[in-house]
Amino acid sequence: MTENDHGSVFEIHRKPETRGEHGLPKPTVPSARVTFAGLEGDFNRWRHETQHDDSGMAILVVPKETLEQLNREGWPVRTGDLGENITSSGIPYDAFAPGRRFRVGDSVIEVTKACTPCDNLYLLPYVGPAKGPEFLRVMMGRRGWYAKVIREGVVRAGDPLVPE
């Protein structure tokens, strides 16, 4: 990836804490404020209760191209299904590596680590308990990337996603 390579924000996803509901899938919104804690109005129970609001897991990014690849493999994954906050477009999965910084709209994020597939993915209607173990295997190395927020700002669908 060169300095001139860039992508864009394909979609933005967030889901507020809703009693009795799990966090997947996350609905699409046209824009959101990116804060040091994550997308304003988004709630991730696992990050909150188990990871104690780890700022290194504030944002989850998944490339649209990864979702398209999963679709070609027979998994009807839609944007927001994996719990991502940002579905990117135009930047390869492997370009999101720990320590890489990206300008996303008015904000800047820094990739901290890969997201590990978890049993919550069993909740997706096309997965379920029967296909869950297979889907977790398929998702290894493709679940997305966590990032911390370096600079707060607003992000909108269609905004550039540019390496810093």
N, C-alpha and C positions, 0 to 999 in steps of 0.2 A: 504494500500500500504506500503510495507516495503522498507528499504534502498536498497535492492538488485533488486527490481522491476525496470524495465526500458522498454522503447519502442524504436521506431526509427522514423526517418523522412521518411514517405512513399513517399511524393512528396512535391515539392516547387512550389509556384505559384506567379506570379507577372504580372502586366499589366501597361505599361507606360501610361501617360496621352495621350489620343488620341481624338482629336477634333471630336465632334459629336457622340462619343461612350460612353456607360456607362461602369462601372468597372467590370461588371459580364458577363460571367465567366472570371476567371483569367487563362491564359495559364500556362502550366507546363514548368518549366525550370530545368535543371539538378543541378544547384547550384546558390547561390546568396550570396552577402555580406550582413550581418546583421549590420545595423548601428543604432545609437540611434534614428534616425528618422524612421526606418523601413527597409524593404528590399530595397536595392539599385535598382533603376529602376522601382519601384512600385509607383503608384499614387492612392490615395483614395480621391476622390473629397469631400465626406461628412466629412471625418476626417480633410481635409485641410481647407475647406471653413466654415464649421459649428463648428468644434471642435478645430480650430486654431492649427492644428498639435500637438494635445495632445500626449505627449510622452508615456503616459500610454496606448495608443491605437496603438503603433508602429507595432505590429505583431498580426495577428489573427490566432489562431490554432483551427483546427477542427479534431477530431479523425475519422479515416477511419471507425471505427466500428459504429459511429453515422450515417455515410452515408449509410453503409450497412443496418442498421436498417431501415432507411427511405426508402431504396429500397424494403425491405421486406414488408413495409407498402403501396407500390404502387407508391412511388414518385421516379422517375428515376434520382435522384441527382447524379452527377458525381463529382469527385474531381475538385476543383477550382470553382465550380458553386456558392458556398456560399461566394466567395470572400476571402477565407482563403489564407494566405501566406504559412502556413505549414499544410499539412495533416499528422497527426501523426498516428502511429500504435502501438498497444500493451499497451497503457495506457488508462484506463477507463475515460470517460467524467468527472465524478465526482472527479477524482484525480487532475484535473486542478481546483484548488481553489485559490481565492485571497491570495497573499502572498507566494504561492508555487514557488520555483525557479527550473528551469530545465537547464541543459547544453544541448545545441543543436548545434552539430558540435563544432566549436571553440567558439561559443558565449554562453552567459548565459542570459536567460529571466526570468522575474518574472510576474506571472499572476496577473492582476489588477482587472478585472471584466468580467462578462459574457457579451456577445454581444446580444443585443436585436434585434429580427427580424424586418425588415423594409420593406416598400413598394417597394424598389428596387428589392426584390425577385420576384415581379410580372413580371419582365422582363425575367425571365427564361421561355423558350419555353413551358415547361410542366406545368407552373403555370398560367400566364396571369391574367387579371382582374377578370375573372369568378371564378377561383380557389384560387385567392390571399388571401382572408380572411381566408379560411380554411388552406392554407399552413402556414400562419403566426401563427395560433393557434398550428399547428403541430410542428412548429419550436421553440415554447416557451420552454426555458430550454435546447435547443439543438443547438443553433445557433453558438456556438463556444466561445472561450475565448480570450480576449485581453490581451496583455502582453507588459510590457516595457522592454527595452534592458538594461541589467546591464553591459554586456561586449560585445563589438563588435567582429565580426569574420565572418568566412565563413561557410555556411551550405550547405551540399550536400545531395541529395536523398540517403537514406540508412544509414546516420549518426545516431549514438545513440542519444536518447532523454532520459536523465537520471536525476532523481531528485537530486538536490544539497543539 
